[in-house]
Amino acid sequence: MPKIAANIAYFSGMLATEPRASFHTLGCKLNFAETSTLARDLWAAGYQRADFGTEAEVAVINTCSVTQEADKETRGLVRKALKANPNCFIVITGCYAQLRPSEVAAMKGVDLVLGAKEKPYLRQFLSDLSKRPEAEVHACEINDVDQYHAAYSMGDRTRAFLKVQDGCDYVCTYCTIPMARGVSRSAPLDQVVTQARELAAQGVLEVVLTGVNVGDYGKGEHGSKRHDHTFLDLVQALDQVDGLDRLRISSIEPNLLRDEIIDFTAQSERWVPHFHIPLQSGNNEVLGLMKRRYRRELYAERVARIIDRMPDAAIGVDVIVGFPGETEEHFLDTYRFLEELPIAYLHVFTYSERPGTEAIQLEGSVPMAERKARNHRLRLLSTIKQRAFYEAHLGSVRPVVWEHSDREGRMLGYTDNYIRVEADYDASLAGRTAWVELLETTPRGTVATGICAIPQENRAV
């Protein structure tokens, strides 16, 4: 018995000093960057890594609240963590936690709720990991959220999502993000450049700029007007960072995608020919109801300029279907507009009523069955567009950053213009850039490739 008691004490002591922590992220690339930064902070403090859903002393769920489904998924993740360890200390943070902290705290098994201002200080709230009879809530008013906290995620070690901006000053009628993340603010230019150099030194080949509204880069903290630099300044400065093969913008509003940005990235060897530009609707009346800051004509101009400067560019589009007041004719207007645009793919979202938004007061609610039907039609259009884009590039030779994963003898990667490709696994190429010939589309929605040995001076795409 004494020996057993000693063993119990030994392992209890290990857990007291080296608890295991797991993380799960819902939502956008910005959330992934912030989760990764929170995790690194815990690893540096001695916490041990654990996969989410396995036995751990702490489970952190970084939430999204763009749609109702994200809220439901949070509840399922809490159950999953507790199933692996009923005594797991459950932390909920992110947009859902900021928007409805009381609702999150009422979830069975949740111990700690951290709002937007408190989230970066996660480690300071973990001095006691014992289960709580009631969840502790630390969530300030959103008007007090005006500090900027740097973050990045490493992903599969070849690509990093680098946060450069947070918050949003726009008032789109469907969106909860300003209520969840606060005012627009961004990192000083020298801080972003320093982080990019650090990532390059770690062997990262591709950096993707992320934020809530990255094109609004330049606004300072604490209500200050602006930094000394614009988004174009940032784009130009990052172009000078040695060691990076690629730079990519995660998403940028069409009214903030200036001619100068398009023109500079077109002549750059590092900025890739790929833009993701939210549209949300191709009908001007619906855009007005959404309080978007452009009309479809400006969107078409942005796309046309990109294709003129970069004929091989991939352009991705966000679209919302079933917005209040969207008639069948409005939807068909959007469909036809997208059908004619030289785009590569769509991200289609079914409108979801979100508490606190202006849109829920609008008339003309679209039945959910019709919303889903419109979503399906646009997803089919996306499949057609993507396949046509892929097939247009068959026979060409492009640079690919290969990922590390061995997937049943195959490896995956992306071309500079965002074509998903695969080839026989080659450990010597994992995590590296190689030039490939695009051979044929596959049933898996990728393009099969052949590796090319092309002299540097002849590497033209």
Secondary structure, DSSP 8 states (H G I E B T S, - for coil): -HHHHHHHHHHHHHHHHS-EEEEEE-S-HHHHHHHHHHHHHHHHTT-EE--TTSS-SEEEEEE--SSHHHHHHHHHHHHHHHHH-TT-EEEEEEHHHHH-HHHHHTSTTEEEEE-TTTGGGGGGG-S--S--SS-EEE---GGG-------EE-TTTTEEEEE-EE------TT--HHHHH-S-EE--HHHHHHHHHHHHHTT--EEEEE-SSGGGTT--STT----S--HHHHHHHHTT-TT-SEEEES---TTT--HHHHHHHHH-SSB-SEEEEEEE-S-HHHHHHHT-SS-HHHHHHHHHHHHHH-TT-EEEEEEEES-TT--HHHHHHHHHHHHHS--SEEEEEE----TT-GGGG-S----HHHHHHHHHHHHHHHHHHHHHHHHHTTT-EEEEEE-S--BTTEEEEEETT--EEEEE--TTTTTSEEEEEEEEE-TTSSEEEEEE---GGG---
